[in-house]
Amino acid sequence: MAVKTLTIDGRPITAEEGATVLQAATEAGIKIPTLCHLEGVYDVGACRLCIVEITGTTKLLPACTTKVSEGMEVQTQTERLRNYRRMILELLFAERNHVCAVCVSNGHCELQTLAYSQGMEHIRYDYTFPKWNVDTTHRLFGMDHNRCVLCTRCVRACWHIEGAGTKNIAGRGATSKIITDLNQPWGDSDSCTECGKCVMACPTGALFQKGSTVGEMVHDRDKLEFIVTAREKKQWVAAD
Amino acid sequence: MSKRIIIDPVTRIEGHAKISIFLDDAGNVSDAEFHVVEFRGFEKFCEGRPYTEMPGITQRICGICPVSHTLASAKAGDALMAVNIPPAADKLRRLLNLGQIIQSHALSFFHLSAPDFLLGWDTAPAQRNVFGLIAANKELARAGIRLRQFGQEIIQVLGDKKIHPAWAVPGGVRSALSDEGRAKIRAWLPEAFATTKVAFELWKKTMETHQREIQIFGNFPSLFMGLVAADGTWEHHGGKLRFTDSSGSIIADRLDALNYLDFIGESVQGNSYLKSPYYKPLGFPAGIYRVGPLARLNICQQMGVPQADAELKKFKKLGHGAVTSSFLYHYARLIEILACIEYVERYMDDPELSSDYLRADAGINNLRAVGVSEAPRGTLFHDYTVDRNGLLQKVNLIVATGQNNLAMNQTVAQIARHYVRGNEIPEPMLNRVEHGIRCYDPCLSCSTHAVGQMPLRVQLIAPDGSVLNEAMRG
């Protein structure tokens, strides 16, 4: 496979053709903040936290869906990027009801970790305090739309790892919503296999195991990558 | 012309409040009211949340007694699931509550109230606080602060945090007592006992010099309510509810908290965010009852631990049937601190607290449940109604301070009648009136389900609403 050479933050990097800037950076040990990205499922560029500056274009591009090209010059840590990332996080917090202190994922939340790491000290926007419900109709799991960042990791895990296609997204803009089957209570879903991969995939406390109390919900995200890798490399198929 | 004196806000209590004193045409006190001027709204915004989150959410009502809320909430959760929690979990929750009572009572006694009776009512306000206490008696102040710390350490050892531990959960608790934690608590016990001994000695002297306060700081007949064990032993977490009257007679016993609406009514007054609960069979306001340390000691026969039992005997001699002076809340608080330390000592020898069987599991089996626990200030009720999926439909919280509301009004009026004359607002008078409130160690953050600094404002107001006189401090 052809190899592309590029620079990220001034460092010369080589990456395989077809790789994303995020993959190339990760490979080179350069950390770009992500939220909707999840190892094991394809990228959709939904959250825009991984935006980077690329010489030759004034647009900020998401590292997770931008492919590397020969001679590309990428900047991942400029003041402009940091400002936008903080703004994105603030908007995410303002958009729904994120109350870390009493959240099941407190201390294990990617949104919270990002807010700390990106220096988000306060929120400049008015909280919208939307009215969202909690769906605890499922036997094992709950969905709290108040804590959802619409990253669609759960949807991608459900469709492309489990293959059940239970989770989906409905609506437009900030009022979009993760739904189950045809927008019915999770507990009424025919397609859900109760595998829990969506819960593992969730970056926040939006999806949780029922009965979880403050800070108790630890998402085992690595398991998804493990399953996908094992499947792709046929690690569970006995060699003849 | 009749007038009104307003103390706003009241200082050295937990929360925001003001006092109105009504004067008649002759300048004598005709009545007094205690108003709570903060509003929280927990009962409303908890609607729609899963019951499993409630011990975490409701403990945010308060930074002083989060443990009380988390425990009452966890108990309500147990009852929604209809489970018996593992015995070790019950003991561990009790240990947490003992720590809570010790730290809260130490705060009330040493930080908030002792400056009044140890430094004197007429000490300048700038010195009449815990810093003044440090200046006057460094060792005592230090010991008091350390005693509070002891209680907080117990909470931290169990729940990993001194404030808002996410530890008690529906069905039990999340972790056991570690060997390290056990050793830490055990090592602190001798100091805690020693401080308590000093506090008792001080209190005995205070009683000798404060006979007048005992007589007029909230000394009136009322009912008393609290949890008590089946054999009449002092309780703080289990047991059933009991009401006694001021003669010491039991008027209702073995009451189930689930049916509290049958025997507790809540009156809403236009001038306060604090509701006034009363004993329903006697109606409002005749059903006035007190809760908290004074009530718990009045309704029980014994503390169940030797040193505190010896003190309880002396305490009971201070009344005919029941001890009716609210000034003696302070004494009751000290006896409870001692009892708590004795119980903590007992638990340190109990291997079950290291058990790993700590949590019962179940779905929703009751759609309504009431969790009741004794908070430092008195009996706390968490009443939850959920749907089949465990989401809160209705929340009602009855907190200790609310239940003492009527008694606090009477106390303020009684003190004001003795000290207030005419238009003048002498500062030491105000302090005595405020102390009437401090006897109850009210927690207004809890009772209105905020925290802040409280300078004091006093207004003398004519019936037409015009301000005749005003005094300010803070």
Contacts between the chains, C-beta under 8 A, distances in Angstrom:
chain1	res1	chain2	res2	distance
A	101	B	56	7.8
A	101	B	60	6.8
A	101	B	164	7.3
A	102	B	53	6.0
A	102	B	56	4.4
A	102	B	57	4.8
A	102	B	60	6.8
A	104	B	53	7.2
A	106	B	166	7.8
A	133	B	48	6.4
A	134	B	48	6.3
A	134	B	49	6.8
A	134	B	50	6.1
A	134	B	391	6.0
A	136	B	50	5.7
A	136	B	389	4.1
A	136	B	390	5.7
A	136	B	391	6.0
A	137	B	389	5.4
A	142	B	50	6.5
A	187	B	389	7.6
A	210	B	50	7.7
A	210	B	52	7.5
A	210	B	390	7.7
A	211	B	52	5.6
A	211	B	170	7.8
A	211	B	171	7.8
A	211	B	361	6.9
A	212	B	52	6.6
A	213	B	52	5.5
A	213	B	53	6.8
A	213	B	55	6.7
A	213	B	56	6.0
A	213	B	166	6.1
A	213	B	169	4.5
A	213	B	170	7.8
A	213	B	174	7.4
A	214	B	53	7.1
A	214	B	55	7.8
A	214	B	56	3.7
A	214	B	166	3.7
A	215	B	166	5.3
A	216	B	166	7.4
A	216	B	174	7.4
